[in-house]
């Protein structure tokens, strides 16, 4: 059946995860995880604690090597590509526990995001000529006029990052990731530990990153309200497996998800379910 | 108290502290980037001095060529050590890596004794011999030039690491490896870079130390004083290494003059104990490293 003209054909996914399995010794953190991220979308990965969300992130950004499966970025297999190369390709990430360079200023931190794209060599840098001057000027313009302005952190640009409150540090981390000129921005719990107001600010930034900067967003998040409001596509992980994925409304209605994650008293349910499965497996 | 004499002694102390500061900088560079305590820093310095000796005395190369040869050769040694001994131990407990560098020190001493024998040797004279007067005070020319070269090199290294991308990458790696890695910084290459740069700096320090006091297979004990310097100054603090170097140089000169040469080491180690008592963040104490 031909597709209705009003619905554009889905573009090739910018990021694809295929049958990803990650094991630490005998413990399987991920089992056959697969999903794809459409360009210009906001995709969220949710799941209870220990479901493997951060392991998944670390595998996609190249910190862990999967024992099976593939990661495709713009159609190319990057499963064996080292993390710094992935950064150059346009895969930027933030960390669950803020990983800023302490002892440096906000501006220095953000400018470091551009590191992978700079080509200045040691002599040019020392004498500040040629490419060094050009790259620095360009970087400064981009960082100062676009990124700092966009994230509303102009007032703290020369402050040392370690002195900043938590919410602002998260914002600086996002600024640094944007300085990497990413195609896909991976955010690991962008609003964890934030109050209502900070969460709303961050949600607005995430939407703007997608709408104004054209950057695809892949995030891990616990804040259900935010995930359901922002996301186009939600992937639910539980015990290292994808138990559901689709549009927020679809996922929210999925009985499996409700049982595993959203429903009240889910911890007891989960335990019972897990024990039941193990017993069955043991008997079999 | 003869103030002019005291000034002269202090001047000598500060000047010889310059070489401590240089060697300490080599140590701190590796520690900062890779968290490896390189106990073999004194022996790497010795290799630099012996390579210089070989190039200048045995092969009769001009001094500048011998210096370049020694620096490159020692840098190569640093690269080999990092690649074959340190990198395979990535993720192992710090004490294991530490013990490997202890072993490395013995291996290097053995190597020197096999190749060059255990005899003491003198480096060819390459520094001007005219005494240097600072006001009324006399300063031994070799010590003075050693300090000048140390200061110049330290300045250059600091500039490079302040303004060059690779230096920024090194500081970023020292601050947060995971973040640096995800930022497109090739962390393993930064590790190599730190070892090579450290070995090269050590080579220059070794040549200067050798020029002042001659070279032998035991000149690695210079590394002991360097260790005191970096513990006093703070293992990962460049500024600490510089201040610590000058400070220990001063203590040694004063102790050597007013107490006698045999009290030099005693005095430095008393300083070390006192510093550790006030700031008890010893070698493997905590992750909190104090700066002087």
Interface residues (C-beta under 8 A of the other chain):
Chain A: X61 X63 X82 X83 X84 X85 X87 X88 X92 X93 X95 X99 X100 X101 X102 X103 X104 X112 X113 X115 X116 X117 X118 X120 X122 X125 X126 X128 X176 X180
Chain B: X159 X160 X163 X164 X165 X166 X168 X169 X171 X172 X175 X176 X178 X179 X180 X181 X182 X183 X184 X185 X186 X187
